[in-house]
Amino acid sequence: MAKKTITVERIGSPIRQTKKQRATLVGLGLKKARQQRELEDTPAVRGMVNSIPHLARIVE
């Protein structure tokens, strides 16, 4: 059975953000502007994206 995945895109800059928010971006693997990553669709990943909606979003 194939695992479900979601595409996450970085939409904002971590400049002047808290260390926790910058660490969340790194944890998602988003290091460059407009970078997209395909990640496994888990509650943990969705929670990370939802905690920084001004920096990352889920691409439909």
PDB file of N, H, CA, C and O in Angstrom:
ATOM      1  N   MET A   1       0.837  -1.169   0.000  1.00  0.00           N
ATOM      2  CA  MET A   1       0.000   0.000   0.000  1.00  0.00           C
ATOM      3  C   MET A   1       0.889   1.241   0.000  1.00  0.00           C
ATOM      4  O   MET A   1       1.833   1.332   0.785  1.00  0.00           O
ATOM      5  N   ALA A   2       0.592   2.181  -0.867  1.00  0.00           N
ATOM      6  H   ALA A   2      -0.175   2.106  -1.505  1.00  0.00           H
ATOM      7  CA  ALA A   2       1.396   3.400  -0.986  1.00  0.00           C
ATOM      8  C   ALA A   2       1.095   4.352   0.171  1.00  0.00           C
ATOM      9  O   ALA A   2      -0.045   4.483   0.616  1.00  0.00           O
ATOM     10  N   LYS A   3       2.144   5.003   0.636  1.00  0.00           N
ATOM     11  H   LYS A   3       3.070   4.896   0.274  1.00  0.00           H
ATOM     12  CA  LYS A   3       1.976   5.981   1.698  1.00  0.00           C
ATOM     13  C   LYS A   3       1.492   7.292   1.099  1.00  0.00           C
ATOM     14  O   LYS A   3       1.911   7.679   0.008  1.00  0.00           O
ATOM     15  N   LYS A   4       0.612   7.970   1.817  1.00  0.00           N
ATOM     16  H   LYS A   4       0.272   7.656   2.704  1.00  0.00           H
ATOM     17  CA  LYS A   4       0.133   9.261   1.346  1.00  0.00           C
ATOM     18  C   LYS A   4       1.205  10.302   1.590  1.00  0.00           C
ATOM     19  O   LYS A   4       1.908  10.266   2.599  1.00  0.00           O
ATOM     20  N   THR A   5       1.320  11.229   0.654  1.00  0.00           N
ATOM     21  H   THR A   5       0.748  11.258  -0.166  1.00  0.00           H
ATOM     22  CA  THR A   5       2.300  12.297   0.785  1.00  0.00           C
ATOM     23  C   THR A   5       1.626  13.644   0.555  1.00  0.00           C
ATOM     24  O   THR A   5       0.568  13.733  -0.069  1.00  0.00           O
ATOM     25  N   ILE A   6       2.262  14.686   1.073  1.00  0.00           N
ATOM     26  H   ILE A   6       3.121  14.614   1.580  1.00  0.00           H
ATOM     27  CA  ILE A   6       1.826  16.055   0.833  1.00  0.00           C
ATOM     28  C   ILE A   6       3.046  16.857   0.382  1.00  0.00           C
ATOM     29  O   ILE A   6       4.182  16.522   0.717  1.00  0.00           O
ATOM     30  N   THR A   7       2.795  17.907  -0.375  1.00  0.00           N
ATOM     31  H   THR A   7       1.872  18.178  -0.648  1.00  0.00           H
ATOM     32  CA  THR A   7       3.869  18.792  -0.808  1.00  0.00           C
ATOM     33  C   THR A   7       3.811  20.049   0.041  1.00  0.00           C
ATOM     34  O   THR A   7       2.774  20.706   0.134  1.00  0.00           O
ATOM     35  N   VAL A   8       4.939  20.374   0.658  1.00  0.00           N
ATOM     36  H   VAL A   8       5.781  19.841   0.582  1.00  0.00           H
ATOM     37  CA  VAL A   8       5.034  21.544   1.524  1.00  0.00           C
ATOM     38  C   VAL A   8       5.964  22.545   0.860  1.00  0.00           C
ATOM     39  O   VAL A   8       7.040  22.179   0.387  1.00  0.00           O
ATOM     40  N   GLU A   9       5.551  23.820   0.823  1.00  0.00           N
ATOM     41  H   GLU A   9       4.677  24.118   1.207  1.00  0.00           H
ATOM     42  CA  GLU A   9       6.344  24.871   0.193  1.00  0.00           C
ATOM     43  C   GLU A   9       6.667  25.961   1.201  1.00  0.00           C
ATOM     44  O   GLU A   9       5.816  26.366   1.992  1.00  0.00           O
ATOM     45  N   ARG A  10       7.906  26.428   1.162  1.00  0.00           N
ATOM     46  H   ARG A  10       8.598  26.099   0.520  1.00  0.00           H
ATOM     47  CA  ARG A  10       8.301  27.554   2.014  1.00  0.00           C
ATOM     48  C   ARG A  10       7.885  28.840   1.316  1.00  0.00           C
ATOM     49  O   ARG A  10       8.230  29.056   0.155  1.00  0.00           O
ATOM     50  N   ILE A  11       7.142  29.699   2.019  1.00  0.00           N
ATOM     51  H   ILE A  11       6.862  29.523   2.963  1.00  0.00           H
ATOM     52  CA  ILE A  11       6.638  30.925   1.420  1.00  0.00           C
ATOM     53  C   ILE A  11       7.154  32.179   2.120  1.00  0.00           C
ATOM     54  O   ILE A  11       6.916  33.290   1.645  1.00  0.00           O
ATOM     55  N   GLY A  12       7.849  32.020   3.229  1.00  0.00           N
ATOM     56  H   GLY A  12       8.042  31.117   3.615  1.00  0.00           H
ATOM     57  CA  GLY A  12       8.321  33.186   3.960  1.00  0.00           C
ATOM     58  C   GLY A  12       9.757  33.053   4.403  1.00  0.00           C
ATOM     59  O   GLY A  12      10.361  31.984   4.315  1.00  0.00           O
ATOM     60  N   SER A  13      10.299  34.173   4.886  1.00  0.00           N
ATOM     61  H   SER A  13       9.808  35.041   4.957  1.00  0.00           H
ATOM     62  CA  SER A  13      11.680  34.210   5.334  1.00  0.00           C
ATOM     63  C   SER A  13      11.750  34.026   6.850  1.00  0.00           C
ATOM     64  O   SER A  13      10.915  34.564   7.577  1.00  0.00           O
ATOM     65  N   PRO A  14      12.737  33.274   7.329  1.00  0.00           N
ATOM     66  CA  PRO A  14      12.877  33.082   8.776  1.00  0.00           C
ATOM     67  C   PRO A  14      13.566  34.249   9.481  1.00  0.00           C
ATOM     68  O   PRO A  14      13.775  34.206  10.693  1.00  0.00           O
ATOM     69  N   ILE A  15      13.918  35.290   8.727  1.00  0.00           N
ATOM     70  H   ILE A  15      13.748  35.325   7.742  1.00  0.00           H
ATOM     71  CA  ILE A  15      14.547  36.457   9.349  1.00  0.00           C
ATOM     72  C   ILE A  15      13.549  37.093  10.316  1.00  0.00           C
ATOM     73  O   ILE A  15      12.377  37.270   9.982  1.00  0.00           O
ATOM     74  N   ARG A  16      14.015  37.427  11.494  1.00  0.00           N
ATOM     75  H   ARG A  16      14.966  37.283  11.765  1.00  0.00           H
ATOM     76  CA  ARG A  16      13.228  38.035  12.572  1.00  0.00           C
ATOM     77  C   ARG A  16      12.136  37.106  13.107  1.00  0.00           C
ATOM     78  O   ARG A  16      11.142  37.575  13.660  1.00  0.00           O
ATOM     79  N   GLN A  17      12.313  35.802  12.946  1.00  0.00           N
ATOM     80  H   GLN A  17      13.120  35.421  12.496  1.00  0.00           H
ATOM     81  CA  GLN A  17      11.405  34.822  13.533  1.00  0.00           C
ATOM     82  C   GLN A  17      12.103  34.188  14.731  1.00  0.00           C
ATOM     83  O   GLN A  17      13.313  34.335  14.901  1.00  0.00           O
ATOM     84  N   THR A  18      11.349  33.496  15.548  1.00  0.00           N
ATOM     85  H   THR A  18      10.366  33.377  15.410  1.00  0.00           H
ATOM     86  CA  THR A  18      11.926  32.866  16.729  1.00  0.00           C
ATOM     87  C   THR A  18      12.758  31.652  16.330  1.00  0.00           C
ATOM     88  O   THR A  18      12.623  31.115  15.230  1.00  0.00           O
ATOM     89  N   LYS A  19      13.617  31.238  17.248  1.00  0.00           N
ATOM     90  H   LYS A  19      13.726  31.674  18.142  1.00  0.00           H
ATOM     91  CA  LYS A  19      14.460  30.062  16.994  1.00  0.00           C
ATOM     92  C   LYS A  19      13.610  28.826  16.766  1.00  0.00           C
ATOM     93  O   LYS A  19      13.954  27.969  15.951  1.00  0.00           O
ATOM     94  N   LYS A  20      12.505  28.732  17.481  1.00  0.00           N
ATOM     95  H   LYS A  20      12.225  29.428  18.142  1.00  0.00           H
ATOM     96  CA  LYS A  20      11.631  27.575  17.337  1.00  0.00           C
ATOM     97  C   LYS A  20      11.029  27.513  15.933  1.00  0.00           C
ATOM     98  O   LYS A  20      10.928  26.432  15.351  1.00  0.00           O
ATOM     99  N   GLN A  21      10.629  28.660  15.387  1.00  0.00           N
ATOM    100  H   GLN A  21      10.711  29.537  15.859  1.00  0.00           H
ATOM    101  CA  GLN A  21      10.059  28.686  14.048  1.00  0.00           C
ATOM    102  C   GLN A  21      11.118  28.362  12.991  1.00  0.00           C
ATOM    103  O   GLN A  21      10.829  27.662  12.021  1.00  0.00           O
ATOM    104  N   ARG A  22      12.337  28.865  13.173  1.00  0.00           N
ATOM    105  H   ARG A  22      12.572  29.433  13.962  1.00  0.00           H
ATOM    106  CA  ARG A  22      13.421  28.540  12.238  1.00  0.00           C
ATOM    107  C   ARG A  22      13.741  27.054  12.298  1.00  0.00           C
ATOM    108  O   ARG A  22      13.988  26.429  11.266  1.00  0.00           O
ATOM    109  N   ALA A  23      13.738  26.485  13.502  1.00  0.00           N
ATOM    110  H   ALA A  23      13.537  26.992  14.339  1.00  0.00           H
ATOM    111  CA  ALA A  23      14.022  25.060  13.662  1.00  0.00           C
ATOM    112  C   ALA A  23      12.932  24.204  13.007  1.00  0.00           C
ATOM    113  O   ALA A  23      13.217  23.128  12.481  1.00  0.00           O
ATOM    114  N   THR A  24      11.691  24.680  13.040  1.00  0.00           N
ATOM    115  H   THR A  24      11.459  25.554  13.468  1.00  0.00           H
ATOM    116  CA  THR A  24      10.601  23.948  12.393  1.00  0.00           C
ATOM    117  C   THR A  24      10.815  23.899  10.886  1.00  0.00           C
ATOM    118  O   THR A  24      10.586  22.862  10.262  1.00  0.00           O
ATOM    119  N   LEU A  25      11.254  25.014  10.291  1.00  0.00           N
ATOM    120  H   LEU A  25      11.439  25.856  10.797  1.00  0.00           H
ATOM    121  CA  LEU A  25      11.545  25.021   8.856  1.00  0.00           C
ATOM    122  C   LEU A  25      12.649  24.030   8.513  1.00  0.00           C
ATOM    123  O   LEU A  25      12.547  23.294   7.532  1.00  0.00           O
ATOM    124  N   VAL A  26      13.699  24.012   9.319  1.00  0.00           N
ATOM    125  H   VAL A  26      13.782  24.610  10.116  1.00  0.00           H
ATOM    126  CA  VAL A  26      14.802  23.079   9.087  1.00  0.00           C
ATOM    127  C   VAL A  26      14.316  21.637   9.257  1.00  0.00           C
ATOM    128  O   VAL A  26      14.705  20.751   8.496  1.00  0.00           O
ATOM    129  N   GLY A  27      13.467  21.411  10.255  1.00  0.00           N
ATOM    130  H   GLY A  27      13.150  22.131  10.873  1.00  0.00           H
ATOM    131  CA  GLY A  27      12.922  20.079  10.487  1.00  0.00           C
ATOM    132  C   GLY A  27      12.085  19.577   9.317  1.00  0.00           C
ATOM    133  O   GLY A  27      12.034  18.378   9.045  1.00  0.00           O
ATOM    134  N   LEU A  28      11.434  20.504   8.633  1.00  0.00           N
ATOM    135  H   LEU A  28      11.475  21.478   8.854  1.00  0.00           H
ATOM    136  CA  LEU A  28      10.667  20.139   7.444  1.00  0.00           C
ATOM    137  C   LEU A  28      11.560  19.993   6.219  1.00  0.00           C
ATOM    138  O   LEU A  28      11.120  19.498   5.181  1.00  0.00           O
ATOM    139  N   GLY A  29      12.804  20.420   6.337  1.00  0.00           N
ATOM    140  H   GLY A  29      13.161  20.822   7.180  1.00  0.00           H
ATOM    141  CA  GLY A  29      13.741  20.313   5.223  1.00  0.00           C
ATOM    142  C   GLY A  29      13.640  21.459   4.238  1.00  0.00           C
ATOM    143  O   GLY A  29      14.053  21.329   3.085  1.00  0.00           O
ATOM    144  N   LEU A  30      13.091  22.589   4.685  1.00  0.00           N
ATOM    145  H   LEU A  30      12.755  22.695   5.621  1.00  0.00           H
ATOM    146  CA  LEU A  30      12.912  23.748   3.808  1.00  0.00           C
ATOM    147  C   LEU A  30      13.986  24.780   4.121  1.00  0.00           C
ATOM    148  O   LEU A  30      13.895  25.499   5.116  1.00  0.00           O
ATOM    149  N   LYS A  31      15.006  24.849   3.265  1.00  0.00           N
ATOM    150  H   LYS A  31      15.080  24.265   2.457  1.00  0.00           H
ATOM    151  CA  LYS A  31      16.135  25.728   3.523  1.00  0.00           C
ATOM    152  C   LYS A  31      16.194  26.925   2.589  1.00  0.00           C
ATOM    153  O   LYS A  31      16.784  27.947   2.939  1.00  0.00           O
ATOM    154  N   LYS A  32      15.599  26.824   1.415  1.00  0.00           N
ATOM    155  H   LYS A  32      15.119  25.994   1.131  1.00  0.00           H
ATOM    156  CA  LYS A  32      15.688  27.894   0.427  1.00  0.00           C
ATOM    157  C   LYS A  32      14.308  28.469   0.127  1.00  0.00           C
ATOM    158  O   LYS A  32      13.291  27.815   0.360  1.00  0.00           O
ATOM    159  N   ALA A  33      14.280  29.687  -0.386  1.00  0.00           N
ATOM    160  H   ALA A  33      15.106  30.218  -0.575  1.00  0.00           H
ATOM    161  CA  ALA A  33      13.023  30.349  -0.719  1.00  0.00           C
ATOM    162  C   ALA A  33      12.278  29.576  -1.803  1.00  0.00           C
ATOM    163  O   ALA A  33      12.889  29.093  -2.756  1.00  0.00           O
ATOM    164  N   ARG A  34      10.988  29.462  -1.661  1.00  0.00           N
ATOM    165  H   ARG A  34      10.492  29.854  -0.886  1.00  0.00           H
ATOM    166  CA  ARG A  34      10.098  28.766  -2.599  1.00  0.00           C
ATOM    167  C   ARG A  34      10.448  27.299  -2.801  1.00  0.00           C
ATOM    168  O   ARG A  34      10.034  26.694  -3.790  1.00  0.00           O
ATOM    169  N   GLN A  35      11.204  26.726  -1.879  1.00  0.00           N
ATOM    170  H   GLN A  35      11.541  27.218  -1.077  1.00  0.00           H
ATOM    171  CA  GLN A  35      11.566  25.315  -1.978  1.00  0.00           C
ATOM    172  C   GLN A  35      10.349  24.457  -1.626  1.00  0.00           C
ATOM    173  O   GLN A  35       9.576  24.799  -0.731  1.00  0.00           O
ATOM    174  N   GLN A  36      10.191  23.361  -2.325  1.00  0.00           N
ATOM    175  H   GLN A  36      10.819  23.083  -3.052  1.00  0.00           H
ATOM    176  CA  GLN A  36       9.105  22.426  -2.065  1.00  0.00           C
ATOM    177  C   GLN A  36       9.681  21.070  -1.704  1.00  0.00           C
ATOM    178  O   GLN A  36      10.685  20.629  -2.264  1.00  0.00           O
ATOM    179  N   ARG A  37       9.019  20.415  -0.751  1.00  0.00           N
ATOM    180  H   ARG A  37       8.203  20.773  -0.296  1.00  0.00           H
ATOM    181  CA  ARG A  37       9.408  19.058  -0.350  1.00  0.00           C
ATOM    182  C   ARG A  37       8.168  18.202  -0.329  1.00  0.00           C
ATOM    183  O   ARG A  37       7.086  18.667   0.032  1.00  0.00           O
ATOM    184  N   GLU A  38       8.321  16.959  -0.713  1.00  0.00           N
ATOM    185  H   GLU A  38       9.199  16.581  -1.007  1.00  0.00           H
ATOM    186  CA  GLU A  38       7.235  15.995  -0.621  1.00  0.00           C
ATOM    187  C   GLU A  38       7.487  15.162   0.625  1.00  0.00           C
ATOM    188  O   GLU A  38       8.486  14.450   0.719  1.00  0.00           O
ATOM    189  N   LEU A  39       6.570  15.257   1.581  1.00  0.00           N
ATOM    190  H   LEU A  39       5.758  15.836   1.506  1.00  0.00           H
ATOM    191  CA  LEU A  39       6.721  14.597   2.879  1.00  0.00           C
ATOM    192  C   LEU A  39       5.554  13.653   3.120  1.00  0.00           C
ATOM    193  O   LEU A  39       4.486  13.794   2.524  1.00  0.00           O
ATOM    194  N   GLU A  40       5.777  12.699   3.996  1.00  0.00           N
ATOM    195  H   GLU A  40       6.644  12.584   4.480  1.00  0.00           H
ATOM    196  CA  GLU A  40       4.726  11.763   4.371  1.00  0.00           C
ATOM    197  C   GLU A  40       3.629  12.509   5.123  1.00  0.00           C
ATOM    198  O   GLU A  40       3.915  13.353   5.972  1.00  0.00           O
ATOM    199  N   ASP A  41       2.386  12.200   4.814  1.00  0.00           N
ATOM    200  H   ASP A  41       2.153  11.515   4.124  1.00  0.00           H
ATOM    201  CA  ASP A  41       1.241  12.879   5.420  1.00  0.00           C
ATOM    202  C   ASP A  41       0.956  12.278   6.794  1.00  0.00           C
ATOM    203  O   ASP A  41       0.222  11.297   6.917  1.00  0.00           O
ATOM    204  N   THR A  42       1.552  12.886   7.829  1.00  0.00           N
ATOM    205  H   THR A  42       2.148  13.682   7.729  1.00  0.00           H
ATOM    206  CA  THR A  42       1.339  12.446   9.200  1.00  0.00           C
ATOM    207  C   THR A  42       0.839  13.621  10.029  1.00  0.00           C
ATOM    208  O   THR A  42       1.024  14.773   9.636  1.00  0.00           O
ATOM    209  N   PRO A  43       0.212  13.353  11.165  1.00  0.00           N
ATOM    210  CA  PRO A  43      -0.220  14.448  12.037  1.00  0.00           C
ATOM    211  C   PRO A  43       0.941  15.320  12.508  1.00  0.00           C
ATOM    212  O   PRO A  43       0.759  16.519  12.721  1.00  0.00           O
ATOM    213  N   ALA A  44       2.125  14.744  12.674  1.00  0.00           N
ATOM    214  H   ALA A  44       2.273  13.770  12.501  1.00  0.00           H
ATOM    215  CA  ALA A  44       3.287  15.517  13.110  1.00  0.00           C
ATOM    216  C   ALA A  44       3.697  16.541  12.054  1.00  0.00           C
ATOM    217  O   ALA A  44       3.971  17.696  12.381  1.00  0.00           O
ATOM    218  N   VAL A  45       3.739  16.125  10.802  1.00  0.00           N
ATOM    219  H   VAL A  45       3.516  15.187  10.536  1.00  0.00           H
ATOM    220  CA  VAL A  45       4.125  17.038   9.720  1.00  0.00           C
ATOM    221  C   VAL A  45       3.067  18.126   9.555  1.00  0.00           C
ATOM    222  O   VAL A  45       3.402  19.301   9.403  1.00  0.00           O
ATOM    223  N   ARG A  46       1.807  17.743   9.583  1.00  0.00           N
ATOM    224  H   ARG A  46       1.534  16.789   9.706  1.00  0.00           H
ATOM    225  CA  ARG A  46       0.734  18.736   9.458  1.00  0.00           C
ATOM    226  C   ARG A  46       0.766  19.728  10.620  1.00  0.00           C
ATOM    227  O   ARG A  46       0.509  20.917  10.430  1.00  0.00           O
ATOM    228  N   GLY A  47       1.077  19.247  11.809  1.00  0.00           N
ATOM    229  H   GLY A  47       1.286  18.281  11.963  1.00  0.00           H
ATOM    230  CA  GLY A  47       1.180  20.135  12.964  1.00  0.00           C
ATOM    231  C   GLY A  47       2.327  21.115  12.826  1.00  0.00           C
ATOM    232  O   GLY A  47       2.207  22.274  13.224  1.00  0.00           O
ATOM    233  N   MET A  48       3.446  20.660  12.262  1.00  0.00           N
ATOM    234  H   MET A  48       3.543  19.719  11.939  1.00  0.00           H
ATOM    235  CA  MET A  48       4.586  21.549  12.043  1.00  0.00           C
ATOM    236  C   MET A  48       4.225  22.644  11.048  1.00  0.00           C
ATOM    237  O   MET A  48       4.553  23.812  11.259  1.00  0.00           O
ATOM    238  N   VAL A  49       3.555  22.272   9.972  1.00  0.00           N
ATOM    239  H   VAL A  49       3.288  21.324   9.801  1.00  0.00           H
ATOM    240  CA  VAL A  49       3.164  23.259   8.961  1.00  0.00           C
ATOM    241  C   VAL A  49       2.134  24.231   9.546  1.00  0.00           C
ATOM    242  O   VAL A  49       2.200  25.433   9.289  1.00  0.00           O
ATOM    243  N   ASN A  50       1.195  23.721  10.323  1.00  0.00           N
ATOM    244  H   ASN A  50       1.141  22.744  10.532  1.00  0.00           H
ATOM    245  CA  ASN A  50       0.170  24.577  10.917  1.00  0.00           C
ATOM    246  C   ASN A  50       0.729  25.521  11.970  1.00  0.00           C
ATOM    247  O   ASN A  50       0.118  26.550  12.257  1.00  0.00           O
ATOM    248  N   SER A  51       1.875  25.195  12.550  1.00  0.00           N
ATOM    249  H   SER A  51       2.372  24.359  12.316  1.00  0.00           H
ATOM    250  CA  SER A  51       2.464  26.061  13.565  1.00  0.00           C
ATOM    251  C   SER A  51       3.204  27.252  12.958  1.00  0.00           C
ATOM    252  O   SER A  51       3.515  28.212  13.662  1.00  0.00           O
ATOM    253  N   ILE A  52       3.490  27.193  11.650  1.00  0.00           N
ATOM    254  H   ILE A  52       3.237  26.413  11.078  1.00  0.00           H
ATOM    255  CA  ILE A  52       4.167  28.309  10.974  1.00  0.00           C
ATOM    256  C   ILE A  52       3.454  28.636   9.659  1.00  0.00           C
ATOM    257  O   ILE A  52       4.068  28.538   8.597  1.00  0.00           O
ATOM    258  N   PRO A  53       2.167  29.024   9.703  1.00  0.00           N
ATOM    259  CA  PRO A  53       1.433  29.265   8.455  1.00  0.00           C
ATOM    260  C   PRO A  53       1.949  30.461   7.658  1.00  0.00           C
ATOM    261  O   PRO A  53       1.686  30.563   6.460  1.00  0.00           O
ATOM    262  N   HIS A  54       2.676  31.361   8.305  1.00  0.00           N
ATOM    263  H   HIS A  54       2.890  31.278   9.279  1.00  0.00           H
ATOM    264  CA  HIS A  54       3.230  32.520   7.618  1.00  0.00           C
ATOM    265  C   HIS A  54       4.558  32.193   6.932  1.00  0.00           C
ATOM    266  O   HIS A  54       5.077  33.021   6.182  1.00  0.00           O
ATOM    267  N   LEU A  55       5.119  31.004   7.172  1.00  0.00           N
ATOM    268  H   LEU A  55       4.698  30.332   7.780  1.00  0.00           H
ATOM    269  CA  LEU A  55       6.392  30.611   6.584  1.00  0.00           C
ATOM    270  C   LEU A  55       6.274  29.425   5.624  1.00  0.00           C
ATOM    271  O   LEU A  55       7.089  29.292   4.710  1.00  0.00           O
ATOM    272  N   ALA A  56       5.278  28.566   5.816  1.00  0.00           N
ATOM    273  H   ALA A  56       4.616  28.674   6.558  1.00  0.00           H
ATOM    274  CA  ALA A  56       5.145  27.372   4.986  1.00  0.00           C
ATOM    275  C   ALA A  56       3.674  27.056   4.769  1.00  0.00           C
ATOM    276  O   ALA A  56       2.817  27.405   5.581  1.00  0.00           O
ATOM    277  N   ARG A  57       3.400  26.381   3.642  1.00  0.00           N
ATOM    278  H   ARG A  57       4.096  26.098   2.982  1.00  0.00           H
ATOM    279  CA  ARG A  57       2.014  25.996   3.345  1.00  0.00           C
ATOM    280  C   ARG A  57       2.019  24.656   2.634  1.00  0.00           C
ATOM    281  O   ARG A  57       3.028  24.223   2.078  1.00  0.00           O
ATOM    282  N   ILE A  58       0.866  24.015   2.668  1.00  0.00           N
ATOM    283  H   ILE A  58       0.045  24.367   3.120  1.00  0.00           H
ATOM    284  CA  ILE A  58       0.670  22.750   1.959  1.00  0.00           C
ATOM    285  C   ILE A  58       0.140  23.087   0.574  1.00  0.00           C
ATOM    286  O   ILE A  58      -0.866  23.784   0.442  1.00  0.00           O
ATOM    287  N   VAL A  59       0.813  22.595  -0.455  1.00  0.00           N
ATOM    288  H   VAL A  59       1.631  22.029  -0.348  1.00  0.00           H
ATOM    289  CA  VAL A  59       0.426  22.849  -1.837  1.00  0.00           C
ATOM    290  C   VAL A  59      -0.611  21.818  -2.245  1.00  0.00           C
ATOM    291  O   VAL A  59      -0.407  20.619  -2.057  1.00  0.00           O
ATOM    292  N   GLU A  60      -1.712  22.274  -2.797  1.00  0.00           N
ATOM    293  H   GLU A  60      -1.878  23.248  -2.949  1.00  0.00           H
ATOM    294  CA  GLU A  60      -2.776  21.366  -3.226  1.00  0.00           C
ATOM    295  C   GLU A  60      -2.487  20.837  -4.609  1.00  0.00           C
ATOM    296  O   GLU A  60      -3.271  20.054  -5.146  1.00  0.00           O
TER     297      GLU A  60
END
